[in-house]
Amino acid sequence: MIDWNSNQTRVALAEIRSYTELYGRGSRVVRLAYGYRRLRNAVYYGLQQQLAGFLRRPPLDKSRLHILLHLRGGLGDCAALWVAVRALRKQLPQAVFHYYSDSPDAVRLLMVPDEQNVILPRLPYRRAYDLACELCLSFKTVYVNLPRVEKLAPGFMPTLQTSLKRQQALHFFLNDNYLLDDALGRFLYHRGASRLEAVRYLSALDFDEQETGLLPTPILQKDTSKLGLRTPYITVHSGINASFDIGMKTPLKCWSHENWETFLVLFKQQFPQVQVVQVGGKNSPRFAHADVCLLGETSVEELPAILQGARLHVDGESGLVQLTRWLTTKAVVLFGPTAPCLFALEKNINLSTDKCGHCMWLLGAAWHTCCALGYPACQNMQAHTPQEVLKVVSKELA
């Protein structure tokens, strides 16, 4: 756990800030570029919200608190952030929670909408809510109606006031968290912290970063009989997220196609009675030695039930791995450019090598497909051999 108030931490954060401002000290062009970005964000989001206030102002019951949570990122981000959502839910049990996600289907995998949980198709007018927050690597309060919160949830006020104070102290990161979340992520990585560490600190919520649980029964009992699954089976996933546009490049955090095929051949030789089921989107490469290929053949809502029925899930570090936090199924996870300290779940079997460190976020969005050291493939991922992965899988299935 990071001591956010220590001199060492404060100096480290000041160092990150100085790096982002370094070239601007002697360059008017750079300073103007940063100024333009801040102005653009203020105007864009300001106008967007003003327009939403006219067109999408939600009708809310004023006798109850209404909380808006913007969960940024994909399925993996939402699955991890659900720990913080549950903690906030416990603090405000009578409130109505409204969820907007950059990946709306992800929220549908985590909860069943009801009168206290509403999934939104688009970002609404945030000032219509009593509390509106953005969550990803950080936790940012976008708007709060303090008199209403104090009136309807006085017991929550100490937590809220602590959270706002901490957010103010780190306002440099939060003022443009879309730009600086990468820098915050590297800060967490170099301290061996979990990706939820900053969320816990900035929200002032008390939760276990390794918390696990089970998804609601209606989600886990989706009918999968038509898919041709036969128990026992394992699921495998290339590591490519369904929304990822890979073009001609394979993401660095994916195991090579050759390694996958070799692993599956060896696996079927040792476990001929265990069905291999490949899951993922249409953009994933097909594995010739999988018994059942479900690429692009299933709805997103069926994924939890499919994974829940598996003896084991084998994958790179992906959204499906984060989803196993809320399933009984274990995952064997191959880490490459992403760091286990940030993303690994203790319930899973996490395989990691250290051929060159972990380069996530170093090149902005390009880190997905471009190695910071110029290698054509991630050296950490290449170090995972099919034989070694099979040994781990065999032990779990024994």
C-alpha positions in Angstrom: 0.0 0.0 0.0 1.3 3.4 -0.9 1.8 6.1 1.8 0.4 9.0 -0.3 1.4 11.6 2.3 5.1 10.6 2.6 7.8 12.9 1.4 9.0 10.3 -1.0 5.6 9.9 -2.6 5.1 13.7 -2.9 8.5 14.1 -4.5 7.7 11.3 -7.0 4.5 12.9 -8.0 6.2 16.3 -8.3 8.8 14.6 -10.6 6.1 13.2 -12.9 4.5 16.7 -13.1 7.9 18.2 -13.9 8.4 15.8 -16.7 5.2 16.7 -18.4 6.0 20.4 -18.2 9.7 20.0 -19.0 9.6 21.0 -22.7 7.1 23.7 -22.0 9.6 25.7 -19.9 11.6 26.8 -22.9 9.0 26.5 -25.7 6.1 28.8 -26.2 4.7 26.4 -28.8 4.5 23.6 -26.2 2.9 25.8 -23.7 0.4 27.0 -26.2 -0.4 23.3 -27.1 -1.0 22.5 -23.5 -3.2 25.6 -23.1 -5.1 24.7 -26.2 -5.8 21.2 -24.9 -7.1 22.5 -21.6 -9.3 25.0 -23.4 -10.5 22.4 -25.9 -11.4 20.0 -23.1 -13.2 22.7 -21.1 -15.2 23.9 -24.2 -15.9 20.5 -25.6 -17.1 18.9 -22.3 -18.7 22.1 -21.2 -20.8 22.4 -24.4 -21.5 18.7 -24.4 -22.9 18.9 -20.9 -24.9 22.1 -21.6 -26.4 20.4 -24.6 -27.1 17.3 -22.5 -28.8 19.6 -20.0 -31.3 20.6 -22.6 -31.8 17.3 -24.4 -31.0 14.5 -21.9 -31.8 15.9 -18.4 -33.0 12.7 -16.6 -36.2 12.9 -14.5 -35.0 11.9 -11.0 -36.8 11.2 -7.8 -35.7 14.0 -5.5 -36.5 12.0 -2.3 -33.5 9.8 -3.0 -29.8 10.3 -3.8 -28.9 9.6 -7.4 -25.3 8.7 -8.2 -23.8 8.8 -11.7 -20.7 6.6 -12.3 -18.8 6.8 -15.5 -16.8 3.6 -15.8 -14.1 4.3 -18.4 -12.3 1.6 -20.4 -13.4 -1.9 -21.4 -14.6 -5.1 -19.8 -11.5 -5.6 -17.7 -11.6 -2.1 -16.4 -15.2 -2.4 -15.4 -14.8 -5.8 -13.8 -11.9 -4.4 -11.7 -13.7 -1.2 -10.8 -16.7 -3.1 -9.6 -14.9 -3.6 -6.3 -15.1 0.2 -5.8 -18.7 0.3 -7.0 -19.7 -2.3 -4.4 -17.9 -0.4 -1.7 -19.7 2.8 -2.6 -23.0 0.9 -2.8 -22.5 -0.3 0.8 -22.0 3.3 1.9 -25.2 4.5 0.1 -27.6 1.5 0.2 -30.7 3.6 -0.5 -29.3 5.6 -3.4 -30.1 4.9 -7.1 -27.0 4.2 -9.1 -26.8 5.2 -12.8 -24.0 3.6 -14.8 -22.5 4.9 -18.0 -19.6 2.9 -19.5 -17.3 3.3 -22.5 -18.3 -0.3 -23.0 -22.0 -0.5 -22.1 -22.2 -4.3 -22.6 -19.5 -4.7 -19.9 -21.9 -3.3 -17.2 -24.5 -5.8 -18.3 -22.2 -8.6 -17.5 -21.8 -7.4 -13.9 -25.3 -6.5 -12.7 -29.0 -6.9 -13.5 -30.7 -3.5 -13.9 -33.5 -2.8 -11.4 -35.0 0.2 -9.7 -31.7 1.0 -7.9 -29.3 0.2 -10.7 -29.8 1.9 -14.1 -27.6 1.4 -17.2 -27.4 4.5 -19.4 -26.9 4.3 -23.2 -25.2 7.7 -23.3 -23.6 10.2 -21.0 -26.3 12.3 -19.4 -26.3 15.8 -17.9 -24.1 15.2 -14.8 -25.3 18.2 -12.9 -28.8 16.6 -12.7 -27.3 14.0 -10.2 -26.3 14.4 -6.6 -22.9 12.9 -7.2 -21.2 12.2 -10.5 -17.8 10.5 -10.7 -15.4 9.1 -13.3 -13.5 5.9 -12.6 -10.5 4.3 -14.3 -7.0 4.3 -12.8 -8.1 7.3 -10.8 -11.3 8.4 -9.1 -12.6 11.9 -10.0 -15.7 13.7 -8.6 -17.1 15.7 -11.6 -20.0 17.2 -9.7 -21.5 17.0 -6.2 -24.5 18.6 -4.6 -23.2 18.8 -1.1 -26.4 20.1 0.6 -28.4 17.2 -0.9 -25.8 14.6 0.1 -25.6 16.0 3.6 -29.4 16.0 4.0 -30.0 12.5 2.6 -26.8 10.7 3.6 -25.1 12.5 6.5 -23.2 9.4 7.4 -21.4 9.5 4.0 -20.1 13.0 4.4 -16.8 12.2 6.2 -15.9 9.8 3.4 -16.9 12.3 0.7 -15.0 15.2 2.4 -11.9 13.1 2.7 -12.2 12.1 -1.0 -12.6 15.7 -2.2 -9.6 16.8 -0.1 -7.4 14.1 -1.6 -8.6 14.8 -5.1 -7.8 18.5 -4.7 -4.2 17.5 -3.6 -3.8 15.5 -6.8 -5.7 18.0 -9.0 -2.9 18.1 -11.6 -3.6 14.5 -12.6 -7.4 14.7 -12.3 -7.8 17.9 -14.3 -6.9 16.0 -17.4 -7.1 12.3 -16.4 -7.6 11.3 -20.0 -4.0 12.5 -20.7 -2.3 11.7 -17.4 -3.8 8.3 -16.4 -0.9 6.7 -18.2 1.6 8.6 -16.0 -0.4 7.6 -12.9 -0.3 4.0 -14.1 3.5 4.1 -14.4 3.7 5.6 -10.9 1.7 2.7 -9.5 3.7 0.2 -11.4 7.1 1.5 -10.1 5.7 1.1 -6.6 4.4 -2.4 -7.1 0.9 -1.2 -6.4 -2.4 -2.6 -7.7 -4.3 -0.7 -10.4 -7.0 0.0 -7.7 -4.7 1.7 -5.3 -5.3 5.2 -6.6 -9.0 4.6 -6.8 -9.1 3.5 -3.2 -7.1 6.5 -2.0 -8.9 9.1 -4.1 -12.4 7.8 -3.3 -11.6 7.3 0.4 -13.5 4.0 0.2 -12.5 1.0 2.2 -12.2 -2.2 0.0 -10.0 -5.2 -0.6 -8.3 -4.8 -3.9 -8.3 -8.6 -4.3 -12.0 -8.9 -3.5 -13.8 -11.7 -5.4 -17.4 -12.8 -5.5 -20.1 -14.2 -7.8 -22.1 -12.5 -10.5 -25.9 -12.5 -10.0 -27.6 -15.8 -10.7 -29.5 -14.7 -13.8 -26.3 -13.8 -15.5 -24.6 -17.1 -14.6 -27.6 -19.2 -15.7 -27.8 -18.0 -19.3 -28.7 -20.8 -21.6 -25.6 -22.1 -23.4 -27.0 -25.5 -24.5 -27.0 -24.6 -28.2 -23.3 -23.9 -28.3 -22.1 -27.6 -28.3 -20.3 -27.5 -25.0 -19.5 -30.8 -23.4 -18.1 -31.0 -19.8 -15.4 -31.2 -18.9 -14.0 -28.3 -20.9 -11.5 -25.5 -20.7 -11.8 -22.1 -22.4 -8.9 -20.4 -24.3 -8.7 -16.8 -25.5 -6.0 -15.2 -27.7 -5.9 -12.1 -25.5 -7.3 -9.8 -28.2 -10.2 -7.8 -27.0 -13.3 -7.8 -29.2 -13.1 -4.0 -29.7 -9.5 -3.9 -30.5 -8.6 -2.9 -34.1 -5.4 -4.8 -34.7 -4.9 -4.1 -38.4 -1.9 -6.1 -39.5 -0.3 -6.3 -36.0 -0.7 -8.7 -33.2 -1.0 -7.0 -29.8 2.1 -7.3 -27.7 0.2 -8.9 -24.8 -0.9 -11.8 -26.9 0.9 -15.1 -27.1 2.0 -16.0 -30.6 -0.3 -18.1 -32.8 2.4 -20.8 -33.1 2.7 -21.1 -29.3 -1.1 -21.5 -29.0 -1.3 -24.2 -31.6 1.6 -26.1 -30.1 0.1 -25.8 -26.6 -3.3 -27.1 -27.8 -1.7 -30.1 -29.6 0.2 -31.1 -26.4 -2.9 -30.5 -24.3 -5.1 -32.8 -26.4 -2.5 -35.5 -26.3 -2.5 -35.4 -22.5 -6.2 -34.6 -22.0 -8.1 -36.1 -25.0 -11.3 -36.2 -22.9 -11.3 -32.4 -22.1 -13.0 -30.2 -24.7 -11.1 -27.1 -25.7 -13.5 -24.1 -26.3 -12.1 -21.0 -28.0 -13.9 -17.8 -27.0 -13.4 -14.2 -28.2 -14.5 -11.8 -30.9 -14.4 -12.0 -34.7 -11.0 -10.3 -34.7 -9.3 -13.1 -32.8 -7.2 -15.6 -34.8 -8.8 -19.1 -35.0 -7.0 -22.0 -33.3 -7.0 -25.0 -35.6 -6.8 -27.4 -32.7 -9.7 -26.1 -30.6 -12.6 -28.5 -30.4 -15.2 -25.7 -30.4 -14.7 -22.2 -31.9 -17.1 -19.6 -30.6 -15.4 -16.6 -32.1 -18.1 -14.1 -32.8 -20.7 -16.8 -32.3 -22.0 -15.8 -28.9 -23.5 -12.7 -27.4 -21.6 -10.8 -24.7 -24.2 -11.8 -22.2 -23.4 -15.5 -22.6 -19.7 -15.2 -21.8 -20.0 -15.4 -18.0 -22.0 -18.6 -18.1 -19.5 -20.1 -20.6 -16.5 -19.2 -18.4 -18.3 -20.3 -15.2 -18.8 -23.8 -16.7 -15.1 -24.2 -17.6 -12.6 -26.2 -15.5 -10.0 -23.6 -16.3 -9.5 -20.5 -18.5 -6.2 -19.9 -20.3 -5.5 -16.4 -21.6 -3.2 -13.5 -21.8 -3.9 -10.6 -19.5 -7.4 -9.5 -20.8 -10.8 -8.4 -19.9 -12.0 -12.0 -19.6 -9.4 -12.7 -17.0 -10.6 -9.7 -15.0 -14.1 -11.1 -15.3 -13.0 -14.3 -13.5 -12.8 -12.1 -10.3 -16.6 -12.6 -10.2 -16.6 -16.3 -11.2 -15.5 -19.5 -9.5 -13.4 -20.4 -12.5 -9.7 -19.9 -12.2 -7.6 -18.5 -15.1 -4.0 -19.3 -16.1 -2.7 -15.9 -17.2 0.3 -15.1 -19.4 1.7 -11.7 -18.6 3.8 -9.8 -21.0 3.9 -6.0 -21.3 1.4 -5.6 -18.5 2.5 -6.0 -14.9 1.2 -8.6 -12.4 1.5 -6.2 -9.5 -1.1 -4.0 -11.3 -3.5 -6.6 -12.7 -2.9 -10.0 -11.2 -5.7 -11.6 -9.2 -4.5 -13.8 -6.3 -7.2 -16.4 -7.1 -5.7 -17.0 -10.6 -2.4 -18.6 -11.7 -0.3 -15.8 -12.9 2.7 -16.5 -15.1 5.3 -13.8 -15.6 8.8 -13.4 -16.9 11.1 -10.4 -16.6 13.1 -10.3 -19.8 12.7 -6.6 -20.3 10.3 -5.2 -17.6 6.8 -4.1 -18.3 6.3 -1.4 -20.9 2.5 -0.7 -20.7 1.6 3.0 -21.2 5.2 4.0 -22.2 4.2 4.9 -25.8 0.7 6.1 -25.2 -1.9 4.1 -27.2 0.8 2.7 -29.4 2.1 0.4 -26.5 -0.5 -2.2 -27.6 1.4 -3.0 -30.8 4.8 -1.3 -30.7 7.6 -2.5 -28.4 9.4 0.3 -26.6 12.7 -1.4 -27.3 12.0 -2.1 -31.0 11.4 -5.9 -30.8 8.8 -7.3 -33.2 7.2 -9.3 -30.3 7.1 -8.9 -26.5 10.1 -10.7 -25.0 8.2 -11.4 -21.9 5.5 -13.2 -23.8 7.9 -15.1 -26.0 9.6 -16.5 -22.9 6.4 -18.4 -22.0 6.8 -21.8 -23.6 3.9 -24.2 -24.5 5.5 -26.9 -22.4 5.8 -24.8 -19.3 2.2 -23.5 -19.6 1.0 -27.1 -20.1 2.7 -28.2 -16.9 0.8 -25.5 -15.0 -2.5 -26.3 -16.6 -2.0 -30.1 -16.0 -1.4 -29.4 -12.3 -4.7 -27.5 -12.0 -6.6 -30.2 -13.8 -5.1 -33.1 -11.9 
